[in-house]
Structure formats: structure tokens, C-alpha cells
Amino acid sequence: MNTKYIRALALAALAGTTILTTGCAVVRGQETPGAYIDDVAITTAVKAKFVEDKTVDAAAIKVETLNGTVSLSGFAKSNAEKSQAEYLARNSRGVREVRNNLAVRP
């Protein structure tokens, strides 16, 4: 199979999962529908950057966004991976703040 095709499928699946798993935020009144859509886009962009970066284990890091604040949780294999994940998140469009709660576990 073509790697571009596989990458596109992976990113599409990631975007779909992000939308499905964060679908309750607007119902709970936490933010406006516009802000919710922006947050979903930010989460998807950060996760896509993790998938593309070979130094970050995208499967081990949970990304949540609320009003432009990105929270990272899960496990990193090193301080370098933890820092790289924060760097990628911080340099994503629309991110106002990053809360890096990753635990380093070799």
C-alpha cells in the first residue's frame, strides 16, 4: 500500500476519534459551539503532529483542549520526548497555553 494513503487514513481515523470522544463538551455548557470546533481542530492538529514526529509516541499521549488550552497526559519514555511533545503542542495554530502533565516512565 502507498504510504501517503496509509498516512491519510491514519489522520482521518484520528480526526474521527477525536470528534467522537470529545462530543459532550458543548452539551455540558463548557464552551460555545464555535470554540468547541476550534478546540477539536487544535486537538486534531496536535495529535497529527505527534503521529508525524518519530520521537513522540502518539499512542501514549492523551491530548485534550478547552478554550485553546492544551492538556497533555500519559507517559513519555524520556524528558526529551516530554519536551518535544510540549514543543509540538505549543507551536500548533490556535494554542494559547500548554499544560504538560506527562509522566516520564522509561
Steps between C-alpha positions, in 0.01 A plus 500: 500500500604855435638677811315823414176304491575335835595834658181663370290214640678523837442876524135461397449232764672720758277795413187284518601356836572847635158627396318197640682494835456872567138530390352586842677830570241730340209314660649556844514874433875527532550708188328639194458283189757715315757463778426127517571463127823698542604275789430185298711641216785581740488151656502338157792717383707419810431126469590512129832664586564223754428233237739665252782547752697178546635607842154521660282196574160634396318196641636559852397867524146624555421849367204704623421861410267745672482864391841480332675342799654165410547240773744216440476190715636149486853371486823602329808279474740786576519866593592571137175341379302693761662827389447423131131426557459834679692680225281349226182587690613853583585570136164387365262760362246634750671371815497755781654291777641149550470303822755222481396230747700223334674259734841371395509124518791327322 
